[in-house]
């Protein structure tokens, strides 16, 4: 590859050398660390798999990877990882990155977590993400420390959980910290994410594919869910009561579904 790999962490079961690696892909404004707890439990239950927790381009410790701000470039970054990737698990934005990666280097397994493969020109279901992005634009450029940043996010009307999640993207500049991601770059990634139609990657899905949907999420509407349910090349799992962050709202249920999916052959 002509560019360095994104920041990543390898997670494997103790005393096991993985036979295959699954890349875990976070949503917009997230980091690979969002998946650490789930990944440890999954590889412990299915130790022939290892997990690669990636900070996608422009996020976390990959904040120095700049333009072009496209799904294609984010997926191409993953080709530079130091281990061969046999599958991908992606939430929201990360789910579409997984589908683009599958087109570049066909995968054996796909797990999409509340990720709509189609275009959403109105950003339906992602209003809160756009609100957070607008809030970040209004904050001071730097902060004394993580606590001051979190206090500023909470003062802007966001809950503590969001403030702590966003703080995972802080980077140090001298004696102060700042939010690492380029907000214009994040917006450009979102624009590409909302515009792309990746349904063809799933019709049929040329991989062992599971799609996990939050029952209370509006990212996939009734038409989207019916289209997935009618697709015999994948398995659809609706976790009732869970919202868009289904892996947070129903962590145990998602853990069980991922373990079952990775243990299934064909």
GIMO-V160654 format. One record per backbone hydrogen bond with DSSP energy under -1.0 kcal/mol. CO is the residue of the C=O (numbers start at 1). NH is the residue of the N-H. If there is no record, write none. Layout:
co=CO nh=NH
co=CO nh=NH
//
This chain:
co=7 nh=55
co=9 nh=53
co=11 nh=51
co=13 nh=16
co=20 nh=50
co=21 nh=86
co=21 nh=87
co=22 nh=52
co=23 nh=89
co=24 nh=54
co=25 nh=91
co=27 nh=30
co=31 nh=34
co=32 nh=35
co=33 nh=36
co=35 nh=39
co=36 nh=40
co=37 nh=41
co=38 nh=42
co=39 nh=43
co=40 nh=44
co=41 nh=45
co=42 nh=46
co=46 nh=49
co=48 nh=19
co=48 nh=20
co=50 nh=22
co=51 nh=11
co=52 nh=24
co=53 nh=9
co=56 nh=59
co=59 nh=62
co=60 nh=63
co=62 nh=58
co=62 nh=65
co=68 nh=70
co=70 nh=74
co=71 nh=75
co=72 nh=76
co=73 nh=77
co=76 nh=79
co=77 nh=80
co=78 nh=81
co=86 nh=108
co=86 nh=109
co=87 nh=23
co=88 nh=111
co=89 nh=25
co=90 nh=113
co=91 nh=94
co=92 nh=96
co=93 nh=97
co=94 nh=98
co=95 nh=99
co=96 nh=100
co=97 nh=101
co=98 nh=102
co=99 nh=103
co=100 nh=104
co=101 nh=105
co=108 nh=208
co=109 nh=88
co=110 nh=210
co=111 nh=90
co=112 nh=212
co=113 nh=92
co=117 nh=198
co=120 nh=123
co=123 nh=126
co=126 nh=130
co=127 nh=131
co=128 nh=132
co=129 nh=133
co=130 nh=134
co=131 nh=135
co=132 nh=136
co=133 nh=137
co=143 nh=177
co=145 nh=149
co=146 nh=150
co=147 nh=151
co=148 nh=152
co=149 nh=153
co=150 nh=154
co=151 nh=155
co=152 nh=156
co=153 nh=158
co=154 nh=157
co=159 nh=163
co=160 nh=164
co=161 nh=165
co=162 nh=166
co=163 nh=167
co=165 nh=168
co=166 nh=169
co=167 nh=170
co=169 nh=180
co=171 nh=178
co=173 nh=176
co=176 nh=173
co=177 nh=143
co=178 nh=171
co=182 nh=186
co=183 nh=187
co=184 nh=188
co=185 nh=189
co=186 nh=190
co=187 nh=191
co=188 nh=192
co=189 nh=193
co=190 nh=194
co=191 nh=195
co=192 nh=196
co=194 nh=120
co=198 nh=201
co=199 nh=202
co=208 nh=110
co=209 nh=235
co=210 nh=112
co=211 nh=237
co=212 nh=114
co=213 nh=239
co=214 nh=217
co=221 nh=225
co=222 nh=226
co=223 nh=227
co=224 nh=228
co=225 nh=229
co=226 nh=230
co=228 nh=231
co=231 nh=234
co=235 nh=211
co=237 nh=213
co=239 nh=215
co=239 nh=242
co=242 nh=216
co=244 nh=246
co=245 nh=248
co=245 nh=249
co=246 nh=250
co=250 nh=254
co=251 nh=255
co=252 nh=256
co=253 nh=257
co=254 nh=258
co=255 nh=259
co=256 nh=260
co=257 nh=261
co=258 nh=262
co=259 nh=263
//
